[in-house]
């Protein structure tokens, strides 16, 4: 069974997307949607970071574009640097 949710994303572009979500009653990940695993540096053995593995109860790549959103522009008058009417030099 798929549990779909509407989310706002900024990648690869601003949009509303419909996404699959982890099973809240999943016996594997208990609804977290994945597993964290610390790993160490291969030479020193010291903590080097945390890997995150998605659980099989959902598919994070399963998403559908619903509505593209306009790119956010900086506040104030917007000036396109490529559309200058002044000579470049
Ligand atoms: Zn799971």
PDB file of the backbone (N, CA, C, O) and the ligand in Angstrom, with CONECT records:
HET     ZN  A 101       1
ATOM      1  N   UNK A   1       0.835  -1.197   0.000  1.00  0.00           N
ATOM      2  CA  UNK A   1       0.000   0.000   0.000  1.00  0.00           C
ATOM      3  C   UNK A   1       0.875   1.254   0.000  1.00  0.00           C
ATOM      4  O   UNK A   1       1.869   1.336   0.722  1.00  0.00           O
ATOM      5  N   UNK A   2       0.490   2.212  -0.812  1.00  0.00           N
ATOM      6  CA  UNK A   2       1.284   3.421  -0.876  1.00  0.00           C
ATOM      7  C   UNK A   2       0.638   4.520  -0.052  1.00  0.00           C
ATOM      8  O   UNK A   2      -0.581   4.696  -0.070  1.00  0.00           O
ATOM      9  N   UNK A   3       1.459   5.248   0.662  1.00  0.00           N
ATOM     10  CA  UNK A   3       0.980   6.378   1.434  1.00  0.00           C
ATOM     11  C   UNK A   3       1.533   7.640   0.786  1.00  0.00           C
ATOM     12  O   UNK A   3       2.712   7.965   0.933  1.00  0.00           O
ATOM     13  N   UNK A   4       0.682   8.330   0.082  1.00  0.00           N
ATOM     14  CA  UNK A   4       1.162   9.478  -0.688  1.00  0.00           C
ATOM     15  C   UNK A   4       0.964  10.763   0.098  1.00  0.00           C
ATOM     16  O   UNK A   4       0.005  10.922   0.853  1.00  0.00           O
ATOM     17  N   UNK A   5       1.887  11.653  -0.104  1.00  0.00           N
ATOM     18  CA  UNK A   5       1.856  12.910   0.630  1.00  0.00           C
ATOM     19  C   UNK A   5       2.302  14.016  -0.320  1.00  0.00           C
ATOM     20  O   UNK A   5       3.199  13.821  -1.141  1.00  0.00           O
ATOM     21  N   UNK A   6       1.675  15.160  -0.200  1.00  0.00           N
ATOM     22  CA  UNK A   6       2.088  16.299  -1.030  1.00  0.00           C
ATOM     23  C   UNK A   6       3.181  17.059  -0.280  1.00  0.00           C
ATOM     24  O   UNK A   6       3.009  17.450   0.874  1.00  0.00           O
ATOM     25  N   UNK A   7       4.287  17.253  -0.954  1.00  0.00           N
ATOM     26  CA  UNK A   7       5.388  17.976  -0.340  1.00  0.00           C
ATOM     27  C   UNK A   7       5.853  19.091  -1.253  1.00  0.00           C
ATOM     28  O   UNK A   7       5.674  19.053  -2.470  1.00  0.00           O
ATOM     29  N   UNK A   8       6.456  20.085  -0.619  1.00  0.00           N
ATOM     30  CA  UNK A   8       7.044  21.165  -1.380  1.00  0.00           C
ATOM     31  C   UNK A   8       8.529  20.852  -1.503  1.00  0.00           C
ATOM     32  O   UNK A   8       9.183  20.549  -0.505  1.00  0.00           O
ATOM     33  N   UNK A   9       9.054  20.921  -2.687  1.00  0.00           N
ATOM     34  CA  UNK A   9      10.464  20.612  -2.867  1.00  0.00           C
ATOM     35  C   UNK A   9      11.148  21.764  -3.578  1.00  0.00           C
ATOM     36  O   UNK A   9      10.501  22.552  -4.268  1.00  0.00           O
ATOM     37  N   UNK A  10      12.442  21.859  -3.409  1.00  0.00           N
ATOM     38  CA  UNK A  10      13.210  22.870  -4.138  1.00  0.00           C
ATOM     39  C   UNK A  10      14.188  22.206  -5.093  1.00  0.00           C
ATOM     40  O   UNK A  10      14.982  22.867  -5.762  1.00  0.00           O
ATOM     41  N   UNK A  11      14.108  20.842  -5.140  1.00  0.00           N
ATOM     42  CA  UNK A  11      15.062  20.144  -6.007  1.00  0.00           C
ATOM     43  C   UNK A  11      14.335  19.148  -6.877  1.00  0.00           C
ATOM     44  O   UNK A  11      13.469  18.448  -6.352  1.00  0.00           O
ATOM     45  N   UNK A  12      14.603  19.026  -8.136  1.00  0.00           N
ATOM     46  CA  UNK A  12      15.612  19.834  -8.868  1.00  0.00           C
ATOM     47  C   UNK A  12      15.146  21.244  -9.177  1.00  0.00           C
ATOM     48  O   UNK A  12      15.939  22.077  -9.615  1.00  0.00           O
ATOM     49  N   UNK A  13      13.858  21.524  -8.952  1.00  0.00           N
ATOM     50  CA  UNK A  13      13.353  22.881  -9.131  1.00  0.00           C
ATOM     51  C   UNK A  13      12.155  23.046  -8.208  1.00  0.00           C
ATOM     52  O   UNK A  13      11.525  22.059  -7.829  1.00  0.00           O
ATOM     53  N   UNK A  14      11.827  24.309  -7.835  1.00  0.00           N
ATOM     54  CA  UNK A  14      10.694  24.520  -6.920  1.00  0.00           C
ATOM     55  C   UNK A  14       9.417  23.937  -7.500  1.00  0.00           C
ATOM     56  O   UNK A  14       9.044  24.224  -8.637  1.00  0.00           O
ATOM     57  N   UNK A  15       8.747  23.105  -6.692  1.00  0.00           N
ATOM     58  CA  UNK A  15       7.534  22.467  -7.193  1.00  0.00           C
ATOM     59  C   UNK A  15       6.787  21.812  -6.043  1.00  0.00           C
ATOM     60  O   UNK A  15       7.345  21.578  -4.971  1.00  0.00           O
ATOM     61  N   UNK A  16       5.521  21.523  -6.287  1.00  0.00           N
ATOM     62  CA  UNK A  16       4.763  20.661  -5.391  1.00  0.00           C
ATOM     63  C   UNK A  16       4.826  19.254  -5.974  1.00  0.00           C
ATOM     64  O   UNK A  16       4.553  19.056  -7.158  1.00  0.00           O
ATOM     65  N   UNK A  17       5.185  18.284  -5.150  1.00  0.00           N
ATOM     66  CA  UNK A  17       5.282  16.915  -5.645  1.00  0.00           C
ATOM     67  C   UNK A  17       4.484  15.990  -4.744  1.00  0.00           C
ATOM     68  O   UNK A  17       4.281  16.266  -3.561  1.00  0.00           O
ATOM     69  N   UNK A  18       4.044  14.903  -5.318  1.00  0.00           N
ATOM     70  CA  UNK A  18       3.369  13.839  -4.591  1.00  0.00           C
ATOM     71  C   UNK A  18       4.430  12.774  -4.341  1.00  0.00           C
ATOM     72  O   UNK A  18       5.051  12.283  -5.284  1.00  0.00           O
ATOM     73  N   UNK A  19       4.644  12.412  -3.068  1.00  0.00           N
ATOM     74  CA  UNK A  19       5.707  11.465  -2.769  1.00  0.00           C
ATOM     75  C   UNK A  19       5.176  10.277  -1.984  1.00  0.00           C
ATOM     76  O   UNK A  19       4.157  10.374  -1.301  1.00  0.00           O
ATOM     77  N   UNK A  20       5.875   9.162  -2.090  1.00  0.00           N
ATOM     78  CA  UNK A  20       5.617   8.008  -1.258  1.00  0.00           C
ATOM     79  C   UNK A  20       6.213   8.287   0.128  1.00  0.00           C
ATOM     80  O   UNK A  20       7.192   9.025   0.240  1.00  0.00           O
ATOM     81  N   UNK A  21       5.639   7.712   1.165  1.00  0.00           N
ATOM     82  CA  UNK A  21       6.161   7.949   2.507  1.00  0.00           C
ATOM     83  C   UNK A  21       6.360   6.621   3.235  1.00  0.00           C
ATOM     84  O   UNK A  21       5.720   5.628   2.888  1.00  0.00           O
ATOM     85  N   UNK A  22       7.241   6.589   4.239  1.00  0.00           N
ATOM     86  CA  UNK A  22       7.483   5.355   4.983  1.00  0.00           C
ATOM     87  C   UNK A  22       6.237   4.856   5.706  1.00  0.00           C
ATOM     88  O   UNK A  22       5.366   5.642   6.080  1.00  0.00           O
ATOM     89  N   UNK A  23       6.165   3.550   5.895  1.00  0.00           N
ATOM     90  CA  UNK A  23       5.076   2.921   6.625  1.00  0.00           C
ATOM     91  C   UNK A  23       5.261   3.196   8.116  1.00  0.00           C
ATOM     92  O   UNK A  23       6.256   2.753   8.691  1.00  0.00           O
ATOM     93  N   UNK A  24       4.322   3.925   8.773  1.00  0.00           N
ATOM     94  CA  UNK A  24       4.483   4.244  10.203  1.00  0.00           C
ATOM     95  C   UNK A  24       4.504   3.004  11.084  1.00  0.00           C
ATOM     96  O   UNK A  24       4.996   3.058  12.211  1.00  0.00           O
ATOM     97  N   UNK A  25       3.975   1.877  10.584  1.00  0.00           N
ATOM     98  CA  UNK A  25       3.961   0.635  11.356  1.00  0.00           C
ATOM     99  C   UNK A  25       4.978  -0.372  10.835  1.00  0.00           C
ATOM    100  O   UNK A  25       4.875  -1.566  11.114  1.00  0.00           O
ATOM    101  N   UNK A  26       5.953   0.107  10.081  1.00  0.00           N
ATOM    102  CA  UNK A  26       6.934  -0.801   9.493  1.00  0.00           C
ATOM    103  C   UNK A  26       7.760  -1.476  10.591  1.00  0.00           C
ATOM    104  O   UNK A  26       8.322  -0.785  11.440  1.00  0.00           O
ATOM    105  N   UNK A  27       7.845  -2.809  10.595  1.00  0.00           N
ATOM    106  CA  UNK A  27       8.637  -3.502  11.617  1.00  0.00           C
ATOM    107  C   UNK A  27      10.134  -3.321  11.425  1.00  0.00           C
ATOM    108  O   UNK A  27      10.906  -3.547  12.357  1.00  0.00           O
ATOM    109  N   UNK A  28      10.552  -2.922  10.246  1.00  0.00           N
ATOM    110  CA  UNK A  28      11.984  -2.775   9.966  1.00  0.00           C
ATOM    111  C   UNK A  28      12.517  -1.431  10.467  1.00  0.00           C
ATOM    112  O   UNK A  28      13.501  -1.368  11.204  1.00  0.00           O
ATOM    113  N   UNK A  29      11.839  -0.359  10.048  1.00  0.00           N
ATOM    114  CA  UNK A  29      12.375   0.979  10.357  1.00  0.00           C
ATOM    115  C   UNK A  29      11.521   1.712  11.377  1.00  0.00           C
ATOM    116  O   UNK A  29      11.875   2.816  11.792  1.00  0.00           O
ATOM    117  N   UNK A  30      10.388   1.115  11.798  1.00  0.00           N
ATOM    118  CA  UNK A  30       9.473   1.716  12.769  1.00  0.00           C
ATOM    119  C   UNK A  30       9.010   3.097  12.332  1.00  0.00           C
ATOM    120  O   UNK A  30       8.815   3.989  13.158  1.00  0.00           O
ATOM    121  N   UNK A  31       8.838   3.264  11.036  1.00  0.00           N
ATOM    122  CA  UNK A  31       8.305   4.510  10.518  1.00  0.00           C
ATOM    123  C   UNK A  31       9.342   5.580  10.226  1.00  0.00           C
ATOM    124  O   UNK A  31       9.015   6.655   9.724  1.00  0.00           O
ATOM    125  N   UNK A  32      10.602   5.276  10.546  1.00  0.00           N
ATOM    126  CA  UNK A  32      11.640   6.266  10.275  1.00  0.00           C
ATOM    127  C   UNK A  32      11.929   6.381   8.781  1.00  0.00           C
ATOM    128  O   UNK A  32      12.407   7.414   8.310  1.00  0.00           O
ATOM    129  N   UNK A  33      11.637   5.317   8.043  1.00  0.00           N
ATOM    130  CA  UNK A  33      11.885   5.353   6.608  1.00  0.00           C
ATOM    131  C   UNK A  33      13.293   4.956   6.224  1.00  0.00           C
ATOM    132  O   UNK A  33      13.645   4.948   5.044  1.00  0.00           O
ATOM    133  N   UNK A  34      14.109   4.621   7.230  1.00  0.00           N
ATOM    134  CA  UNK A  34      15.477   4.226   6.895  1.00  0.00           C
ATOM    135  C   UNK A  34      16.288   3.946   8.140  1.00  0.00           C
ATOM    136  O   UNK A  34      15.772   3.970   9.257  1.00  0.00           O
ATOM    137  N   UNK A  35      17.554   3.681   7.933  1.00  0.00           N
ATOM    138  CA  UNK A  35      18.438   3.290   9.033  1.00  0.00           C
ATOM    139  C   UNK A  35      19.697   4.141   8.990  1.00  0.00           C
ATOM    140  O   UNK A  35      20.263   4.389   7.925  1.00  0.00           O
ATOM    141  N   UNK A  36      20.122   4.578  10.158  1.00  0.00           N
ATOM    142  CA  UNK A  36      21.383   5.302  10.228  1.00  0.00           C
ATOM    143  C   UNK A  36      22.479   4.338  10.608  1.00  0.00           C
ATOM    144  O   UNK A  36      22.291   3.471  11.460  1.00  0.00           O
ATOM    145  N   UNK A  37      23.611   4.489   9.982  1.00  0.00           N
ATOM    146  CA  UNK A  37      24.732   3.613  10.312  1.00  0.00           C
ATOM    147  C   UNK A  37      26.002   4.449  10.349  1.00  0.00           C
ATOM    148  O   UNK A  37      26.415   5.032   9.346  1.00  0.00           O
ATOM    149  N   UNK A  38      26.609   4.494  11.527  1.00  0.00           N
ATOM    150  CA  UNK A  38      27.868   5.226  11.657  1.00  0.00           C
ATOM    151  C   UNK A  38      28.979   4.451  10.973  1.00  0.00           C
ATOM    152  O   UNK A  38      29.013   3.221  11.015  1.00  0.00           O
ATOM    153  N   UNK A  39      29.873   5.170  10.353  1.00  0.00           N
ATOM    154  CA  UNK A  39      31.030   4.500   9.778  1.00  0.00           C
ATOM    155  C   UNK A  39      32.292   5.246  10.157  1.00  0.00           C
ATOM    156  O   UNK A  39      32.275   6.440  10.454  1.00  0.00           O
ATOM    157  N   UNK A  40      33.402   4.493  10.137  1.00  0.00           N
ATOM    158  CA  UNK A  40      34.670   5.072  10.562  1.00  0.00           C
ATOM    159  C   UNK A  40      35.618   5.257   9.396  1.00  0.00           C
ATOM    160  O   UNK A  40      35.438   4.676   8.325  1.00  0.00           O
ATOM    161  N   UNK A  41      36.619   6.066   9.621  1.00  0.00           N
ATOM    162  CA  UNK A  41      37.660   6.266   8.632  1.00  0.00           C
ATOM    163  C   UNK A  41      38.408   4.954   8.413  1.00  0.00           C
ATOM    164  O   UNK A  41      38.756   4.275   9.379  1.00  0.00           O
ATOM    165  N   UNK A  42      38.661   4.587   7.152  1.00  0.00           N
ATOM    166  CA  UNK A  42      39.241   3.278   6.865  1.00  0.00           C
ATOM    167  C   UNK A  42      40.668   3.145   7.393  1.00  0.00           C
ATOM    168  O   UNK A  42      41.151   2.028   7.572  1.00  0.00           O
ATOM    169  N   UNK A  43      41.351   4.265   7.645  1.00  0.00           N
ATOM    170  CA  UNK A  43      42.738   4.181   8.128  1.00  0.00           C
ATOM    171  C   UNK A  43      42.833   4.385   9.630  1.00  0.00           C
ATOM    172  O   UNK A  43      43.526   3.632  10.315  1.00  0.00           O
ATOM    173  N   UNK A  44      42.150   5.385  10.146  1.00  0.00           N
ATOM    174  CA  UNK A  44      42.285   5.680  11.569  1.00  0.00           C
ATOM    175  C   UNK A  44      41.223   4.962  12.397  1.00  0.00           C
ATOM    176  O   UNK A  44      41.404   4.767  13.599  1.00  0.00           O
ATOM    177  N   UNK A  45      40.106   4.561  11.758  1.00  0.00           N
ATOM    178  CA  UNK A  45      39.040   3.920  12.492  1.00  0.00           C
ATOM    179  C   UNK A  45      38.197   4.876  13.289  1.00  0.00           C
ATOM    180  O   UNK A  45      37.284   4.460  14.003  1.00  0.00           O
ATOM    181  N   UNK A  46      38.490   6.155  13.176  1.00  0.00           N
ATOM    182  CA  UNK A  46      37.709   7.136  13.915  1.00  0.00           C
ATOM    183  C   UNK A  46      36.395   7.416  13.204  1.00  0.00           C
ATOM    184  O   UNK A  46      36.253   7.192  12.002  1.00  0.00           O
ATOM    185  N   UNK A  47      35.444   7.910  13.974  1.00  0.00           N
ATOM    186  CA  UNK A  47      34.132   8.237  13.421  1.00  0.00           C
ATOM    187  C   UNK A  47      34.281   9.209  12.245  1.00  0.00           C
ATOM    188  O   UNK A  47      34.924  10.251  12.364  1.00  0.00           O
ATOM    189  N   UNK A  48      33.686   8.854  11.128  1.00  0.00           N
ATOM    190  CA  UNK A  48      33.869   9.679   9.934  1.00  0.00           C
ATOM    191  C   UNK A  48      32.546  10.173   9.368  1.00  0.00           C
ATOM    192  O   UNK A  48      32.531  10.995   8.452  1.00  0.00           O
ATOM    193  N   UNK A  49      31.437   9.679   9.904  1.00  0.00           N
ATOM    194  CA  UNK A  49      30.169  10.159   9.372  1.00  0.00           C
ATOM    195  C   UNK A  49      29.088   9.121   9.567  1.00  0.00           C
ATOM    196  O   UNK A  49      29.322   8.063  10.152  1.00  0.00           O
ATOM    197  N   UNK A  50      27.916   9.429   9.078  1.00  0.00           N
ATOM    198  CA  UNK A  50      26.775   8.539   9.216  1.00  0.00           C
ATOM    199  C   UNK A  50      26.139   8.317   7.851  1.00  0.00           C
ATOM    200  O   UNK A  50      25.799   9.263   7.141  1.00  0.00           O
ATOM    201  N   UNK A  51      25.988   7.058   7.508  1.00  0.00           N
ATOM    202  CA  UNK A  51      25.270   6.707   6.285  1.00  0.00           C
ATOM    203  C   UNK A  51      23.798   6.559   6.602  1.00  0.00           C
ATOM    204  O   UNK A  51      23.433   6.208   7.724  1.00  0.00           O
ATOM    205  N   UNK A  52      22.960   6.820   5.635  1.00  0.00           N
ATOM    206  CA  UNK A  52      21.526   6.647   5.830  1.00  0.00           C
ATOM    207  C   UNK A  52      21.006   5.761   4.717  1.00  0.00           C
ATOM    208  O   UNK A  52      21.158   6.062   3.533  1.00  0.00           O
ATOM    209  N   UNK A  53      20.386   4.656   5.124  1.00  0.00           N
ATOM    210  CA  UNK A  53      19.875   3.707   4.153  1.00  0.00           C
ATOM    211  C   UNK A  53      18.357   3.749   4.160  1.00  0.00           C
ATOM    212  O   UNK A  53      17.733   3.524   5.197  1.00  0.00           O
ATOM    213  N   UNK A  54      17.763   4.033   3.018  1.00  0.00           N
ATOM    214  CA  UNK A  54      16.297   4.034   2.966  1.00  0.00           C
ATOM    215  C   UNK A  54      15.731   2.632   3.146  1.00  0.00           C
ATOM    216  O   UNK A  54      16.307   1.657   2.663  1.00  0.00           O
ATOM    217  N   UNK A  55      14.603   2.534   3.840  1.00  0.00           N
ATOM    218  CA  UNK A  55      13.941   1.256   4.063  1.00  0.00           C
ATOM    219  C   UNK A  55      13.191   0.823   2.809  1.00  0.00           C
ATOM    220  O   UNK A  55      12.851   1.642   1.955  1.00  0.00           O
ATOM    221  N   UNK A  56      12.941  -0.472   2.718  1.00  0.00           N
ATOM    222  CA  UNK A  56      12.237  -0.996   1.538  1.00  0.00           C
ATOM    223  C   UNK A  56      10.728  -0.767   1.607  1.00  0.00           C
ATOM    224  O   UNK A  56      10.019  -1.064   0.645  1.00  0.00           O
ATOM    225  N   UNK A  57      10.217  -0.235   2.743  1.00  0.00           N
ATOM    226  CA  UNK A  57       8.764  -0.046   2.862  1.00  0.00           C
ATOM    227  C   UNK A  57       8.274   1.170   2.089  1.00  0.00           C
ATOM    228  O   UNK A  57       7.071   1.423   2.024  1.00  0.00           O
ATOM    229  N   UNK A  58       9.189   1.914   1.512  1.00  0.00           N
ATOM    230  CA  UNK A  58       8.776   3.041   0.688  1.00  0.00           C
ATOM    231  C   UNK A  58       9.842   3.265  -0.375  1.00  0.00           C
ATOM    232  O   UNK A  58      10.925   2.682  -0.332  1.00  0.00           O
ATOM    233  N   UNK A  59       9.513   4.110  -1.311  1.00  0.00           N
ATOM    234  CA  UNK A  59      10.436   4.370  -2.400  1.00  0.00           C
ATOM    235  C   UNK A  59      10.620   5.875  -2.533  1.00  0.00           C
ATOM    236  O   UNK A  59       9.742   6.576  -3.035  1.00  0.00           O
ATOM    237  N   UNK A  60      11.770   6.363  -2.078  1.00  0.00           N
ATOM    238  CA  UNK A  60      11.954   7.812  -2.058  1.00  0.00           C
ATOM    239  C   UNK A  60      12.089   8.396  -3.455  1.00  0.00           C
ATOM    240  O   UNK A  60      11.982   9.609  -3.634  1.00  0.00           O
ATOM    241  N   UNK A  61      12.322   7.540  -4.450  1.00  0.00           N
ATOM    242  CA  UNK A  61      12.429   8.063  -5.816  1.00  0.00           C
ATOM    243  C   UNK A  61      11.076   8.057  -6.510  1.00  0.00           C
ATOM    244  O   UNK A  61      10.937   8.500  -7.650  1.00  0.00           O
ATOM    245  N   UNK A  62      10.076   7.542  -5.789  1.00  0.00           N
ATOM    246  CA  UNK A  62       8.729   7.505  -6.366  1.00  0.00           C
ATOM    247  C   UNK A  62       8.039   8.820  -6.062  1.00  0.00           C
ATOM    248  O   UNK A  62       7.485   8.995  -4.977  1.00  0.00           O
ATOM    249  N   UNK A  63       8.067   9.726  -6.989  1.00  0.00           N
ATOM    250  CA  UNK A  63       7.457  11.020  -6.788  1.00  0.00           C
ATOM    251  C   UNK A  63       6.970  11.578  -8.114  1.00  0.00           C
ATOM    252  O   UNK A  63       7.554  11.345  -9.172  1.00  0.00           O
ATOM    253  N   UNK A  64       5.911  12.301  -8.016  1.00  0.00           N
ATOM    254  CA  UNK A  64       5.300  12.858  -9.219  1.00  0.00           C
ATOM    255  C   UNK A  64       5.185  14.361  -9.077  1.00  0.00           C
ATOM    256  O   UNK A  64       4.801  14.879  -8.028  1.00  0.00           O
ATOM    257  N   UNK A  65       5.523  15.039 -10.138  1.00  0.00           N
ATOM    258  CA  UNK A  65       5.398  16.485 -10.152  1.00  0.00           C
ATOM    259  C   UNK A  65       3.925  16.881 -10.245  1.00  0.00           C
ATOM    260  O   UNK A  65       3.210  16.434 -11.141  1.00  0.00           O
ATOM    261  N   UNK A  66       3.486  17.713  -9.324  1.00  0.00           N
ATOM    262  CA  UNK A  66       2.113  18.197  -9.372  1.00  0.00           C
ATOM    263  C   UNK A  66       2.025  19.582  -9.999  1.00  0.00           C
ATOM    264  O   UNK A  66       1.225  19.840 -10.898  1.00  0.00           O
ATOM    265  N   UNK A  67       2.882  20.459  -9.488  1.00  0.00           N
ATOM    266  CA  UNK A  67       2.749  21.855  -9.884  1.00  0.00           C
ATOM    267  C   UNK A  67       4.103  22.548  -9.764  1.00  0.00           C
ATOM    268  O   UNK A  67       4.634  22.680  -8.662  1.00  0.00           O
ATOM    269  N   UNK A  68       4.654  22.981 -10.865  1.00  0.00           N
ATOM    270  CA  UNK A  68       5.911  23.731 -10.771  1.00  0.00           C
ATOM    271  C   UNK A  68       5.663  25.079 -10.107  1.00  0.00           C
ATOM    272  O   UNK A  68       4.646  25.723 -10.365  1.00  0.00           O
ATOM    273  N   UNK A  69       6.582  25.502  -9.258  1.00  0.00           N
ATOM    274  CA  UNK A  69       6.459  26.794  -8.585  1.00  0.00           C
ATOM    275  C   UNK A  69       7.485  27.757  -9.168  1.00  0.00           C
ATOM    276  O   UNK A  69       8.554  27.341  -9.615  1.00  0.00           O
ATOM    277  N   UNK A  70       7.156  29.046  -9.163  1.00  0.00           N
ATOM    278  CA  UNK A  70       8.115  30.026  -9.698  1.00  0.00           C
ATOM    279  C   UNK A  70       9.356  30.106  -8.824  1.00  0.00           C
ATOM    280  O   UNK A  70       9.275  29.943  -7.606  1.00  0.00           O
ATOM    281  N   UNK A  71      10.488  30.352  -9.433  1.00  0.00           N
ATOM    282  CA  UNK A  71      11.716  30.538  -8.663  1.00  0.00           C
ATOM    283  C   UNK A  71      11.587  31.788  -7.801  1.00  0.00           C
ATOM    284  O   UNK A  71      11.036  32.803  -8.226  1.00  0.00           O
ATOM    285  N   UNK A  72      12.109  31.689  -6.579  1.00  0.00           N
ATOM    286  CA  UNK A  72      12.077  32.821  -5.674  1.00  0.00           C
ATOM    287  C   UNK A  72      13.129  33.834  -6.121  1.00  0.00           C
ATOM    288  O   UNK A  72      14.271  33.473  -6.406  1.00  0.00           O
ATOM    289  N   UNK A  73      12.746  35.061  -6.176  1.00  0.00           N
ATOM    290  CA  UNK A  73      13.707  36.079  -6.583  1.00  0.00           C
ATOM    291  C   UNK A  73      14.045  36.949  -5.387  1.00  0.00           C
ATOM    292  O   UNK A  73      13.238  37.079  -4.466  1.00  0.00           O
ATOM    293  N   UNK A  74      15.238  37.551  -5.391  1.00  0.00           N
ATOM    294  CA  UNK A  74      15.619  38.419  -4.265  1.00  0.00           C
ATOM    295  C   UNK A  74      14.664  39.587  -4.131  1.00  0.00           C
ATOM    296  O   UNK A  74      14.106  40.066  -5.118  1.00  0.00           O
ATOM    297  N   UNK A  75      14.478  40.046  -2.892  1.00  0.00           N
ATOM    298  CA  UNK A  75      13.573  41.165  -2.654  1.00  0.00           C
ATOM    299  C   UNK A  75      14.099  42.414  -3.330  1.00  0.00           C
ATOM    300  O   UNK A  75      15.300  42.569  -3.554  1.00  0.00           O
ATOM    301  N   UNK A  76      13.174  43.298  -3.648  1.00  0.00           N
ATOM    302  CA  UNK A  76      13.581  44.530  -4.298  1.00  0.00           C
ATOM    303  C   UNK A  76      13.512  44.391  -5.802  1.00  0.00           C
ATOM    304  O   UNK A  76      13.167  43.336  -6.333  1.00  0.00           O
ATOM    305  N   UNK A  77      13.848  45.480  -6.482  1.00  0.00           N
ATOM    306  CA  UNK A  77      13.769  45.436  -7.942  1.00  0.00           C
ATOM    307  C   UNK A  77      14.706  44.365  -8.489  1.00  0.00           C
ATOM    308  O   UNK A  77      15.895  44.334  -8.172  1.00  0.00           O
ATOM    309  N   UNK A  78      14.165  43.522  -9.286  1.00  0.00           N
ATOM    310  CA  UNK A  78      14.976  42.432  -9.843  1.00  0.00           C
ATOM    311  C   UNK A  78      15.690  42.918 -11.089  1.00  0.00           C
ATOM    312  O   UNK A  78      15.081  43.508 -11.981  1.00  0.00           O
ATOM    313  N   UNK A  79      16.990  42.663 -11.139  1.00  0.00           N
ATOM    314  CA  UNK A  79      17.780  43.094 -12.286  1.00  0.00           C
ATOM    315  C   UNK A  79      18.455  41.874 -12.885  1.00  0.00           C
ATOM    316  O   UNK A  79      19.249  41.201 -12.228  1.00  0.00           O
ATOM    317  N   UNK A  80      18.142  41.609 -14.090  1.00  0.00           N
ATOM    318  CA  UNK A  80      18.751  40.470 -14.773  1.00  0.00           C
ATOM    319  C   UNK A  80      20.142  40.869 -15.258  1.00  0.00           C
ATOM    320  O   UNK A  80      20.281  41.756 -16.100  1.00  0.00           O
ATOM    321  N   UNK A  81      21.166  40.214 -14.724  1.00  0.00           N
ATOM    322  CA  UNK A  81      22.529  40.621 -15.094  1.00  0.00           C
ATOM    323  C   UNK A  81      22.829  40.402 -16.573  1.00  0.00           C
ATOM    324  O   UNK A  81      23.747  41.013 -17.120  1.00  0.00           O
ATOM    325  N   UNK A  82      22.060  39.535 -17.218  1.00  0.00           N
ATOM    326  CA  UNK A  82      22.325  39.233 -18.630  1.00  0.00           C
ATOM    327  C   UNK A  82      21.515  40.144 -19.553  1.00  0.00           C
ATOM    328  O   UNK A  82      21.667  40.085 -20.773  1.00  0.00           O
ATOM    329  N   UNK A  83      20.659  40.983 -18.975  1.00  0.00           N
ATOM    330  CA  UNK A  83      19.810  41.812 -19.811  1.00  0.00           C
ATOM    331  C   UNK A  83      20.146  43.286 -19.640  1.00  0.00           C
ATOM    332  O   UNK A  83      19.279  44.148 -19.789  1.00  0.00           O
ATOM    333  N   UNK A  84      21.398  43.574 -19.327  1.00  0.00           N
ATOM    334  CA  UNK A  84      21.807  44.960 -19.132  1.00  0.00           C
ATOM    335  C   UNK A  84      21.751  45.723 -20.448  1.00  0.00           C
ATOM    336  O   UNK A  84      22.111  45.216 -21.511  1.00  0.00           O
ATOM    337  N   UNK A  85      21.281  46.972 -20.332  1.00  0.00           N
ATOM    338  CA  UNK A  85      21.253  47.780 -21.553  1.00  0.00           C
ATOM    339  C   UNK A  85      22.492  48.670 -21.622  1.00  0.00           C
ATOM    340  O   UNK A  85      22.618  49.511 -22.511  1.00  0.00           O
ATOM    341  N   UNK A  86      23.407  48.470 -20.665  1.00  0.00           N
ATOM    342  CA  UNK A  86      24.636  49.228 -20.698  1.00  0.00           C
ATOM    343  C   UNK A  86      25.706  48.421 -21.425  1.00  0.00           C
ATOM    344  O   UNK A  86      25.672  47.191 -21.403  1.00  0.00           O
ATOM    345  N   UNK A  87      26.635  49.086 -22.055  1.00  0.00           N
ATOM    346  CA  UNK A  87      27.730  48.329 -22.689  1.00  0.00           C
ATOM    347  C   UNK A  87      28.531  47.584 -21.634  1.00  0.00           C
ATOM    348  O   UNK A  87      28.716  48.109 -20.536  1.00  0.00           O
ATOM    349  N   UNK A  88      29.012  46.386 -21.922  1.00  0.00           N
ATOM    350  CA  UNK A  88      29.703  45.567 -20.919  1.00  0.00           C
ATOM    351  C   UNK A  88      31.045  46.127 -20.495  1.00  0.00           C
ATOM    352  O   UNK A  88      31.576  45.705 -19.467  1.00  0.00           O
ATOM    353  N   UNK A  89      31.623  47.068 -21.250  1.00  0.00           N
ATOM    354  CA  UNK A  89      32.946  47.574 -20.880  1.00  0.00           C
ATOM    355  C   UNK A  89      32.913  49.056 -20.585  1.00  0.00           C
ATOM    356  O   UNK A  89      33.944  49.643 -20.258  1.00  0.00           O
TER     357      UNK A  89
HETATM  358 ZN    ZN A 101      10.341   0.630   6.785  1.00  0.00          ZN
END
